[in-house]
């Protein structure tokens, strides 16, 4: 192969390994176990309704201000 054909699609050479090569259902099962473990150990954060409301307001304020900004 010449160097031009090597650069056409560099991601085609990658093979999936580990977690990415697993069946999507198995990935969900493993991720679910991690989430449950985080909650049991007390490391998972659960938003209160007030925290969620504040986060939503910040997000919407950011989105509306970025729409008002002139584009370069």
C-alpha positions as CSV (number, residue, x, y, z in Angstrom):
1,X,0.0,0.0,0.0
2,X,1.1,3.5,-0.6
3,X,0.9,6.3,2.0
4,X,-2.1,7.9,0.4
5,X,-4.4,4.9,0.9
6,X,-3.1,4.5,4.5
7,X,-4.5,8.0,5.5
8,X,-7.9,7.6,3.9
9,X,-9.6,6.0,6.9
10,X,-7.2,5.5,9.8
11,X,-10.0,4.3,12.2
12,X,-10.7,1.3,10.0
13,X,-7.6,-0.4,11.3
14,X,-8.6,-0.2,14.9
15,X,-10.1,-3.4,16.5
16,X,-12.3,-3.2,19.5
17,X,-10.9,-4.6,22.6
18,X,-12.0,-5.1,26.2
19,X,-15.2,-3.3,27.2
20,X,-15.9,-1.9,23.7
21,X,-15.8,-5.4,22.2
22,X,-18.5,-6.8,24.6
23,X,-22.1,-7.3,23.8
24,X,-24.0,-4.1,24.6
25,X,-26.3,-6.0,27.0
26,X,-23.2,-7.2,28.9
27,X,-21.8,-3.7,29.0
28,X,-25.1,-2.5,30.6
29,X,-24.9,-5.2,33.2
30,X,-21.4,-4.3,34.2
31,X,-22.2,-0.6,34.3
32,X,-25.2,-1.3,36.4
33,X,-23.1,-3.2,38.9
34,X,-20.8,-0.2,39.2
35,X,-23.7,2.2,39.8
36,X,-25.1,0.0,42.5
37,X,-21.8,-0.4,44.2
38,X,-21.3,3.4,44.2
39,X,-24.7,3.9,45.9
40,X,-24.0,1.2,48.5
41,X,-20.7,2.7,49.4
42,X,-22.1,6.2,49.6
43,X,-20.0,7.6,46.8
44,X,-22.8,8.2,44.3
45,X,-24.4,11.7,44.3
46,X,-28.2,12.0,44.2
47,X,-29.5,15.4,43.3
48,X,-32.1,17.0,45.4
49,X,-34.9,18.8,43.5
50,X,-33.3,22.1,44.4
51,X,-29.9,21.1,43.1
52,X,-31.5,19.8,39.9
53,X,-33.5,23.0,39.4
54,X,-30.4,25.2,39.9
55,X,-28.4,23.0,37.4
56,X,-31.2,23.4,34.9
57,X,-31.3,27.1,35.3
58,X,-27.5,27.3,34.8
59,X,-27.7,25.1,31.7
60,X,-30.5,27.1,30.1
61,X,-28.9,30.4,30.9
62,X,-25.7,29.2,29.2
63,X,-27.6,27.9,26.1
64,X,-29.5,31.2,25.6
65,X,-26.4,33.3,26.1
66,X,-24.4,31.3,23.5
67,X,-27.3,31.7,21.0
68,X,-27.1,35.5,21.4
69,X,-23.4,35.7,20.8
70,X,-22.2,36.8,17.4
71,X,-20.5,34.1,15.3
72,X,-17.1,34.7,13.9
